Amino acid sequence: MGKEYKKTKTQTGKVIKHVAARFVVLSEGKRVNCIARKKIRGKDYYSDAVDEILVGDIVEFQRDRDVFIIEKVLPRKNQLLRPYVSNIDTCLIVISPIPEPDFLLVDKVIVNCLHQGIEPILVINKVDIEKIDVSDYEKICPIYYTSANTNEGLDLLLQKIDGKTTCLAGQSAVGKSSLINAILNNNRQSIGELSRQTQRGTNTTRITEIINIKDNTYIVDTCGFSMLETIDIEPEDLRFYYEEFEEFRNDCKFNSCTHINEPDCEVLKHVGKEISLKRYERYKTIYNELIERRNKRYE
C-alpha cells in the first residue's frame, strides 16, 4: 500500500512572495511554498478582485497530500497598487537635499497614508550632505534624520518600524534602496540587485516580494505609483486630512467650508501664522487638481 496523506491542521502566515501561481508564506519563522485554491486566487492577478492573494496578506493554509494550499485570505486593513501589497502599517516618505525635495509630493503621500490608515513617517536622508528645513511637518508626522552612508539615525528608525510592515515612497535618487541596504546591513546585495528582486517599476512581472528584516518586521522597497498620486477622494474631503486645520475649522461660518474662498473662514485667518503658508498653498493645489479631475469625469 502507498503512503497515506492527511490534511494537516490549519496554519496562519504572511505571504511574502508571489511568483506566477506560487506563494511563499512565512509562518512561525519558516518559509512555506504554497499554491492557492482556484476560487481564492482569482483569474487576474492585476484585477481589483477582493479574493485575489496579495503579498502582505495574512492567510490560512494547510497541507493536502504533498502540497500546501492556501484556503483563506484574512481581512485586509489596506492594499496598494504597483507593487500589489497589502496590510501596510507605516510609510517612510524619503526626501534628501539632492534632488531638491518635492514637498507637494510629500503632502500627497501623507494624504494617501491617512486615507488608508497608514502612519506616515518623514525621513530626511543624506544628512551627511546637508539638512533640510522640515519645520512645517513637526506637528504633522514623526520625522527621522538618516544617512545610508554613515548609518546615522538608522537605529532609531529601526525601533520605529519594529514589528510593522513598512513601505517607502519618494522621488528617484533620494536613496530609498540605499537606505534599505543599510537597514539590512547587507553590502553584498547591490542596489540594482535589490531593484530586480522586487521588480520595482515593472508592471508586467508576476514577481512581488517583501523583505523580512526580523521577526514580524517587513519592508517593501517602494510603494509604487499608487502612493505618489492623490488618492481618489472628493475635493471637499481633503480638508479632513490636514491636521493643522482641526483647531480652527469648527469656528468657520459654514460647516462645509473647504477653506478656499468661503467668507468668514477661520482657517484662512491663521494661514501664515499657526498654519504654514507653503503647506496651505500646496493644499489649494491638490484641491484644485481634485476639482479638475472630477470635472473631467463628467465632461
Order of alpha helices (4+ residues) and beta strands (2+ residues): beta-beta-beta-alpha-beta-beta-beta-beta-beta-alpha-beta-beta-alpha-beta-alpha-alpha-beta-beta-beta-alpha-alpha-alpha
